[in-house]
Amino acid sequence: MSAPSHRNLVERFQRGEIDRRTFLRHAAAAGMSVGAATALAGPAAAQATPEASPEASPSASPAASPVTGPLTKSITRDEYLAQVTNHFGFTAAASTGGEVIYTNASDIGTLNPIIRVDINALFLLQNMFSQLVIQSVIDGSVVPDLADYWETSADFMSYVFHLNVNATWHDGKPVTADDVIFSFTAAMDPSGISPYRADLTGNVAAVTALDDKTVRIDAKKALAVFLNKSAMLVPIVPKHIWESIPVANWASAPGSTGTDPAQVVGSGPFRFVEWAQNDHATMERWADYWVPGLIPAVDRATYRVVPDVSTVMQTLKTGESDIALVPPQQVKDFEGSQDVSVVSFDDWSWTLFSPQQDPAVATFFQVKEVRQALMYGLDREAMVSGILAGNATVAEGMQPVPSRAYAPDRLSTHYTFDVEKAKSLLEGAGWTDSDGDGVREKDGVRFSTELYYDSSDAANTQIVTYMQQAWKEIGIEVTPTSLVQSALIEQVVTKNDYQLALFGIGWTEEDQGILYRTDAWPDKGGFNVSRYSNPEFDKLNDEQLTEFDAGKRMAIIEESNNILNDDVAAGVMYFIKSAAGFQKRLQNFTPNAYGVFWQLPYVWVQQ
């Protein structure tokens, strides 16, 4: 069923047929940011009744706002937190104390949230650091975090964030607007390695302190997803800790490596204790957290590193671990367990092979037909049903299952398993097996390359073994080369020294520009590790960013999805169904598509 149009929603709200909360919920479902929704609804939305919204502070009124023109006020943090508690049915802690241990076979990459690229570090970083806004764990909309709320100008060109007046750093110093400006400046610094630099520099015109607790961000242009492209991308770090360290040196700084715990200072509900690399990293409850309702019940939370996935599963079975991600093949191992529950869910993640397309580096994959041959040469149905035991969805297009833009029926190209078509495409691209040794050649170059992959994931080894065999059938020689995650990132992302790599990606937005735009190559501050480039996709990506009509915007995204899929910008093989295993003694642990560890402040251990 299609979402109601913006116009109908606004008219129903203004006639009094629906209240503000209902209006904002439906508007979010229709693809509008809270700021855009309240702006379209006009003054009535800003003048919410006490029943619909907690009483606003005096500075929330338009007359007190530092931006000229009518302003609309977002949902407040208190409203959002109440929604989370109600939606997930969280219970008050019947006991406090104890430790929660999450076990993985790969270490975290950094303790600096601005330069983080690995997903492992989120266990600590999203619980130790704050952002102006975050993504709702209910529906993915933008909601307040460090800001109590924000105001949006009528032309969507200015956003004013009101920081919590009590917010402090773990060392007791106040969080101020200067910290926000410093963090944005660092994330956009061309000498740094923030993966979001391209989005930020392309969309943010200025970040200004209006007073110690008020910040204005000005847009370069009105965007339907401006907050997703600005405030939601920048974790806030303390200026007084980092200002003496050049941004170019942040990766090796003590605050990133944990060698000086006094330099690892955040403002979240947990604070840093220690990181013994390749062994464990620990954070502890911060009793002075400035959101009293989110002071953790547990004393400590630890990220533990073990040699391999089989050891991870063993620690979960024996109770040495409280939480672990369960490989698809092993979900059934926990059926009927008295101690461990496993929750499976469609994720905003997928597994892909990245074919090198940088003209300065690429040897094999610059031609679209070759990349298409790789897709046709894989029996992805068999991969999912066999290797992954059905715990994934064969990818149709580039948008994952939870996305509003997931529309496999509207794709122009479908990569069914077709060995003969794959061979024909390679022949047409000039790759032939002239000497009959089973490996194709072109211009004296054998089609033989390494395939880099993360060795910590047990499924990956089976996946790449199958890929090697399947591509051998079409005349491509692939040698799997396993690396730990940090080395894989170094080889592929930082050095750009590869031809083919296997990756897992997680991205919880329909806009995938940062993954595939020409200006989002890693050296330009993005995640386009394949170094794909298509001006037509870039143009459509620009168009959807400035389209405020949700239906029209989704249509543009679907068109751009067709381009990416037809080009095989990256070889998206299957969409993940994640499975999180946890001890039943953990209460309020509710992983979902928007994250596995966001609920740690709510978790308590049943005695």
C-alpha positions in Angstrom: 0.0 0.0 0.0 1.4 3.4 -1.0 2.2 6.0 1.6 -0.2 9.0 1.8 0.9 12.1 -0.1 2.4 15.0 1.6 -0.5 17.3 0.6 -3.1 14.9 2.0 -1.2 14.6 5.2 -0.9 18.3 5.6 -4.6 18.9 4.8 -5.7 16.3 7.3 -3.5 17.7 10.0 -4.6 21.3 9.4 -8.3 20.2 9.5 -7.7 18.6 12.9 -8.3 15.0 11.7 -5.0 13.8 13.0 -2.8 15.0 15.8 0.8 16.2 15.6 2.3 12.8 16.6 0.3 10.9 14.1 1.1 13.5 11.4 4.9 13.2 12.1 4.8 9.4 12.2 3.0 9.2 8.8 5.3 11.9 7.3 8.3 10.0 8.4 6.9 6.9 6.7 6.4 8.9 3.6 10.1 9.8 3.5 10.1 13.3 5.1 12.4 14.5 7.7 10.8 15.8 10.9 11.9 19.3 10.0 10.4 19.1 6.5 7.2 17.6 7.9 6.7 20.4 10.5 7.5 23.0 8.0 4.9 21.8 5.5 2.3 21.6 8.3 2.9 25.2 9.1 2.5 27.0 12.5 0.0 24.4 13.8 2.7 21.8 13.9 5.1 24.0 15.8 2.4 25.0 18.3 1.9 21.4 19.6 -0.3 20.8 22.6 1.2 19.7 25.9 -0.4 16.3 25.3 1.5 15.9 22.0 4.8 17.3 23.0 6.6 18.1 26.3 6.6 21.7 27.3 9.2 23.6 25.2 11.7 25.9 26.8 11.3 29.6 26.1 14.1 29.5 23.5 12.0 27.1 21.4 9.6 29.8 20.4 10.1 31.4 16.9 10.4 34.8 18.4 13.5 33.7 20.4 15.1 32.0 17.5 18.4 33.4 16.1 17.4 32.6 12.5 15.3 35.1 10.6 11.9 33.9 9.3 9.5 31.2 10.5 11.0 28.2 12.3 9.6 24.8 13.1 10.6 22.7 16.0 11.6 19.1 15.8 10.6 16.3 18.1 12.5 16.5 21.4 14.8 14.0 22.9 12.4 13.2 25.7 9.7 12.5 23.2 11.9 10.2 21.3 13.1 8.3 24.4 9.5 7.8 25.5 8.7 6.4 22.1 11.6 3.9 22.3 10.6 2.7 25.8 7.0 2.2 24.7 7.8 0.7 21.3 10.2 -2.0 22.6 8.4 -2.5 26.0 11.5 -1.9 28.0 11.3 -2.8 31.7 12.9 -0.9 34.6 16.0 -2.6 35.9 15.2 -5.0 38.8 18.9 -5.3 39.6 22.0 -3.3 38.7 25.6 -4.1 38.3 27.4 -6.9 36.4 29.3 -7.0 33.1 28.1 -7.5 29.5 30.6 -9.2 27.2 30.4 -9.1 23.5 32.7 -11.5 21.7 34.1 -11.3 18.1 36.9 -12.8 16.1 38.1 -9.4 14.9 39.3 -6.4 16.9 38.0 -2.9 16.7 39.9 -0.5 14.5 39.9 2.8 16.4 38.6 4.7 19.4 38.2 7.9 17.4 34.6 8.1 16.1 35.3 10.7 13.4 37.7 8.4 11.5 36.0 5.1 12.2 35.3 2.9 9.1 35.0 -0.5 10.8 31.6 -1.7 12.1 33.1 -3.5 15.1 34.1 -0.3 16.9 30.4 0.8 17.1 30.0 -1.4 20.2 32.0 1.1 22.1 31.8 4.3 20.1 28.1 4.7 19.8 27.8 4.3 23.5 30.8 6.5 24.5 30.2 9.4 22.1 27.2 11.6 21.2 26.1 13.3 18.0 23.8 16.3 17.5 21.2 13.9 16.1 21.0 10.2 15.5 18.9 7.7 13.5 15.8 6.5 15.3 16.0 2.8 16.2 12.3 2.6 15.5 12.0 3.8 12.0 15.2 5.3 10.9 14.0 8.9 11.0 16.3 11.7 12.4 15.9 12.3 16.2 17.8 14.4 18.8 20.8 13.2 20.7 23.2 15.8 22.1 20.7 18.4 20.9 17.5 18.6 23.0 15.8 19.5 19.7 16.4 21.6 16.6 14.6 24.2 14.6 14.4 24.4 10.8 14.0 27.5 8.7 11.1 27.7 6.3 13.5 27.5 3.3 15.4 24.5 4.7 18.7 26.4 4.5 19.4 26.8 8.3 19.1 24.4 11.2 19.5 25.6 14.8 20.5 22.9 17.4 19.9 23.5 21.1 22.5 21.5 23.0 21.5 20.0 26.4 22.6 22.6 29.0 23.8 19.9 31.3 25.8 17.9 28.8 29.4 17.3 29.9 32.4 15.3 28.8 33.6 12.3 30.8 36.3 14.5 32.3 33.7 16.9 33.7 34.2 19.8 31.2 31.0 21.1 29.6 30.1 20.2 26.0 29.9 23.4 24.1 29.2 24.8 20.6 32.9 25.1 20.1 33.2 21.3 20.4 30.6 20.9 17.7 32.3 23.4 15.3 35.7 21.7 16.0 34.3 18.3 15.2 32.7 19.4 11.9 35.9 21.2 10.9 38.0 18.0 11.6 35.6 15.8 9.7 35.8 18.0 6.7 39.6 18.5 6.9 41.2 17.4 3.6 44.2 16.1 5.5 42.0 13.8 7.6 40.4 10.4 6.9 36.8 10.9 7.8 34.8 8.6 5.5 32.0 11.3 5.4 34.1 14.2 4.2 32.6 14.2 0.7 29.1 14.4 2.0 29.9 17.1 4.5 31.9 19.4 2.3 29.4 19.0 -0.5 26.4 20.0 1.6 27.5 22.1 4.7 28.0 25.8 4.0 28.8 26.9 7.6 28.7 25.8 11.3 28.3 28.7 13.6 28.1 29.1 17.4 25.2 31.3 18.4 26.1 30.9 22.1 27.8 28.2 24.2 24.9 25.8 23.8 23.4 26.8 20.5 24.7 25.9 17.0 23.5 26.8 13.6 24.3 24.7 10.5 23.7 26.4 7.1 23.2 24.3 4.0 24.7 25.0 0.6 21.3 24.0 -0.9 18.0 22.8 0.4 18.1 19.0 0.7 15.3 16.6 1.6 17.9 14.7 3.6 20.2 17.5 4.8 20.3 16.3 8.4 21.3 12.8 7.2 24.1 14.5 5.2 25.4 16.7 8.0 24.5 16.5 11.7 24.0 12.7 11.6 27.5 12.1 10.2 29.6 13.8 12.8 30.2 12.4 16.3 31.2 15.2 18.6 34.7 15.0 20.1 36.2 17.3 22.8 38.1 20.2 21.4 40.3 20.5 24.5 41.6 17.0 23.9 42.1 17.0 20.1 42.9 20.6 19.1 46.7 20.2 19.7 46.9 17.1 17.4 47.0 17.7 13.6 44.0 15.9 12.0 46.4 14.1 9.6 47.9 12.4 12.7 44.6 11.3 14.4 44.8 7.7 13.4 47.9 7.1 15.5 47.0 9.5 18.3 46.7 8.1 21.9 43.0 9.0 21.8 42.5 6.7 18.8 44.7 3.9 19.9 43.8 4.0 23.6 47.4 4.1 24.8 46.5 7.1 26.9 43.0 6.5 28.4 42.8 10.1 29.6 42.6 11.1 25.9 39.6 8.9 25.1 36.9 11.2 26.3 33.3 11.2 25.1 29.9 12.3 26.4 27.9 9.2 26.1 26.4 6.9 28.8 29.6 4.7 29.0 33.1 5.9 29.4 36.4 4.3 28.3 38.5 2.0 30.6 41.1 0.3 28.4 41.9 -1.3 25.1 44.3 -4.2 25.0 44.6 -4.7 21.3 43.5 -8.1 19.9 42.3 -9.1 23.4 39.6 -6.8 24.8 38.3 -3.3 25.0 36.2 -2.2 28.0 33.9 0.7 28.9 32.1 1.4 32.2 28.9 2.9 33.3 29.1 6.7 33.6 27.1 7.6 36.7 27.1 11.3 35.9 25.6 10.9 32.4 23.5 14.0 31.6 20.5 12.0 30.5 19.5 10.5 33.9 17.0 8.1 32.4 19.8 6.5 30.3 22.4 5.9 33.0 23.3 2.2 32.4 22.3 -0.4 34.8 25.3 -2.6 34.2 28.7 -1.7 35.5 30.8 -2.6 32.5 30.6 -3.6 28.9 33.5 -5.4 27.2 34.4 -6.2 23.6 36.3 -9.4 23.7 38.5 -10.8 20.9 39.0 -14.5 20.3 40.9 -16.4 17.6 38.0 -17.5 15.4 34.3 -17.8 15.0 34.1 -21.3 16.3 35.6 -20.0 19.6 33.1 -17.2 19.6 30.2 -19.7 19.4 31.7 -21.9 22.1 32.0 -18.9 24.5 28.3 -18.1 23.8 27.3 -21.7 24.5 29.3 -21.9 27.8 28.1 -18.5 29.0 31.5 -16.9 28.8 30.0 -14.4 26.3 26.7 -12.5 26.8 26.3 -11.4 23.1 27.7 -12.6 19.8 26.7 -12.4 16.2 25.8 -15.9 15.0 26.8 -17.1 11.5 23.9 -18.2 9.4 25.0 -21.8 9.3 25.0 -22.0 13.1 21.6 -20.5 14.0 20.1 -23.9 14.3 22.7 -24.9 16.8 20.9 -22.8 19.4 17.4 -24.1 18.8 16.0 -25.3 22.1 18.8 -23.8 24.2 17.8 -23.1 27.8 20.3 -20.3 28.1 20.7 -18.6 24.7 18.2 -16.8 22.6 18.9 -15.9 18.9 17.1 -13.1 17.2 17.2 -13.0 13.4 16.2 -9.9 11.3 16.5 -8.5 7.8 19.4 -6.1 8.0 20.5 -2.9 6.2 23.6 -4.9 5.3 24.8 -6.8 2.3 27.7 -8.8 1.1 29.4 -7.8 -2.2 32.5 -8.3 -4.3 34.2 -5.0 -5.1 35.7 -5.0 -8.7 38.5 -2.4 -9.1 37.4 0.3 -11.5 40.0 3.1 -11.0 41.4 3.6 -14.5 44.9 4.1 -13.0 44.8 0.7 -11.3 42.1 -1.5 -12.9 43.3 -4.4 -15.0 40.2 -6.5 -15.5 37.0 -4.8 -14.5 36.6 -1.4 -16.2 34.2 -2.9 -18.8 30.6 -3.3 -17.6 30.1 -6.6 -19.5 33.0 -8.2 -17.5 31.4 -7.2 -14.2 28.1 -8.5 -15.4 29.7 -11.8 -16.3 30.9 -12.2 -12.7 27.3 -11.9 -11.6 25.8 -14.3 -14.1 28.5 -16.8 -13.2 27.4 -17.1 -9.6 24.5 -19.4 -8.4 23.5 -17.0 -5.7 20.3 -19.0 -4.9 22.6 -22.0 -4.0 24.9 -19.8 -2.0 22.0 -18.5 0.1 20.2 -21.9 0.5 23.3 -23.9 1.0 26.3 -22.0 2.5 24.1 -19.5 4.4 21.3 -22.0 5.3 18.6 -19.7 4.0 19.6 -16.8 6.4 19.9 -14.2 3.6 18.0 -12.9 0.6 19.4 -13.1 -2.9 20.1 -9.5 -3.9 17.9 -8.0 -6.6 19.3 -4.5 -7.1 21.4 -2.5 -4.6 18.7 -1.5 -2.1 18.4 -3.9 0.9 15.1 -5.5 2.0 14.2 -2.9 4.8 14.6 0.0 2.4 11.6 1.8 1.0 13.4 1.7 -2.4 13.6 -2.1 -2.4 11.8 -2.8 -5.6 13.1 -6.0 -7.4 10.0 -6.0 -9.7 11.1 -2.6 -11.2 14.6 -3.6 -12.2 15.6 -3.8 -15.8 18.4 -6.4 -15.3 18.1 -9.6 -13.4 21.3 -11.6 -12.7 20.1 -15.2 -12.9 22.6 -18.0 -12.8 23.6 -18.3 -16.5 27.1 -19.7 -17.2 26.7 -19.5 -21.0 25.7 -15.8 -20.8 28.7 -15.1 -18.6 31.0 -16.8 -21.1 29.4 -14.9 -24.0 29.8 -11.5 -22.3 33.5 -12.3 -21.6 34.0 -13.3 -25.2 32.4 -10.1 -26.4 34.7 -8.1 -24.2 37.7 -9.7 -25.9 38.6 -12.2 -23.2 39.3 -15.6 -24.9 41.0 -18.8 -23.9 43.3 -19.1 -27.0 45.7 -21.6 -25.5 43.0 -23.9 -24.0 44.4 -23.9 -20.4 41.0 -22.8 -19.0 42.0 -19.2 -18.2 41.1 -16.4 -20.5 43.5 -13.9 -21.9 43.4 -10.5 -23.6 46.3 -8.6 -25.0 48.7 -11.0 -23.5 47.2 -10.6 -20.0 45.8 -13.7 -18.2 42.5 -13.2 -16.3 44.1 -14.1 -13.0 43.8 -12.1 -9.8 43.7 -12.3 -6.0 40.4 -12.0 -4.2 40.9 -10.4 -0.8 38.5 -11.2 2.0 38.0 -10.9 5.8 39.1 -14.1 7.4 37.3 -13.5 10.7 33.9 -14.5 9.1 33.5 -18.3 8.8 31.0 -17.9 6.0 33.4 -15.9 4.0 35.8 -18.8 3.6 33.1 -20.9 2.1 31.7 -18.1 0.0 35.1 -17.3 -1.6 35.9 -21.0 -2.2 32.6 -21.3 -4.1 33.3 -18.0 -6.0 36.7 -19.3 -7.0 35.2 -22.5 -8.4 32.2 -20.8 -10.1 34.4 -18.2 -11.9 36.9 -20.9 -12.9 34.0 -22.4 -14.9 33.8 -19.2 -17.0 37.5 -18.9 -17.5 38.5 -16.5 -14.6 41.3 -17.6 -12.2 40.8 -16.3 -8.7 43.1 -16.9 -5.7 41.4 -16.2 -2.4 43.7 -14.2 0.0 42.5 -13.9 3.6 43.2 -10.8 5.7 42.1 -9.6 9.1 39.6 -6.8 8.8 42.0 -4.0 9.6 44.5 -5.2 7.0 41.7 -5.6 4.4 40.7 -2.0 4.9 44.3 -0.9 4.6 44.9 -2.9 1.4 41.6 -2.0 -0.4 40.4 1.3 1.0 43.6 3.1 2.0 46.2 1.8 -0.4 43.8 1.0 -3.3 46.1 -1.9 -4.1 43.7 -4.6 -5.3 41.7 -5.9 -8.2 38.9 -7.8 -6.4 37.7 -7.9 -2.8 34.9 -9.3 -0.8 33.2 -6.9 1.6 30.3 -6.5 4.0 28.5 -3.1 3.9 26.0 -1.6 6.2 24.1 1.6 5.2 20.8 2.5 6.7 19.6 5.1 4.1 18.0 4.8 0.6 20.5 7.5 -0.6 23.6 5.5 -1.6 25.6 8.4 -3.0 28.4 8.0 -0.6 28.8 4.4 -1.7 28.9 5.0 -5.5 29.3 8.7 -6.5 32.4 9.7 -8.4 33.2 12.3 -5.7 32.9 9.6 -3.0 36.1 7.6 -3.7 37.9 6.9 -0.4 40.6 9.5 -1.2 37.8 12.1 -1.7 36.2 11.2 1.6 33.6 8.5 0.8 33.0 4.8 0.8 33.1 4.1 -3.0 35.8 1.5 -2.7 35.3 0.1 -6.2 36.1 3.6 -7.6 33.0 3.3 -9.7 32.0 6.4 -11.8 28.9 7.2 -13.8 27.9 10.8 -14.5 24.3 9.7 -15.0 24.1 8.2 -11.6 25.8 11.3 -10.1 23.2 13.5 -11.7 20.2 11.4 -10.5 21.7 11.3 -7.0 21.8 15.1 -7.0 18.2 15.3 -8.1 16.8 13.0 -5.4 18.6 14.9 -2.7 16.6 18.1 -3.6 13.3 16.4 -4.2 11.0 16.9 -1.2 8.1 14.9 -2.6 8.7 11.4 -1.2 7.0 9.5 -4.1 9.0 11.4 -6.7 12.2 11.0 -4.7 11.7 7.2 -4.4 11.2 7.1 -8.2 14.5 8.8 -8.8 16.3 6.5 -6.4 14.7 3.5 -8.2 16.0 4.8 -11.5 19.5 5.3 -10.1 19.3 1.8 -8.5 18.7 0.4 -12.0 21.9 2.2 -13.3 24.0 0.8 -10.4 22.5 -2.7 -10.8 23.0 -2.7 -14.6 26.6 -1.4 -14.3 27.4 -3.7 -11.5 29.0 -0.8 -9.7 29.6 -3.4 -7.0 28.6 -7.1 -7.1 25.9 -7.1 -4.4 25.3 -10.9 -3.9 22.9 -11.1 -1.0 21.2 -9.1 1.6 22.0 -10.1 5.2 19.6 -11.6 7.7 21.6 -10.9 10.8 21.4 -13.2 13.9 22.4 -12.0 17.3 22.7 -14.6 20.1 22.5 -13.5 23.7 22.2 -15.0 27.1 18.6 -15.1 28.3 19.6 -13.4 31.6 20.0 -10.2 29.6 16.9 -8.1 29.8 15.9 -5.3 27.3 18.4 -6.6 24.6 16.5 -5.9 21.4 18.8 -5.9 18.3 17.2 -4.9 15.0 18.0 -3.5 11.5 19.1 -0.2 13.0 21.7 -1.7 15.2 22.8 -4.4 17.5 24.3 -2.4 20.4 22.2 0.8 20.7 20.2 -0.6 23.6 23.2 -1.2 26.0 22.1 1.6 28.3 18.7 -0.1 28.7 20.1 -3.6 29.4 20.1 -5.1 32.8 21.2 -8.6 34.0 18.7 -10.8 35.7 20.2 -12.2 38.9 
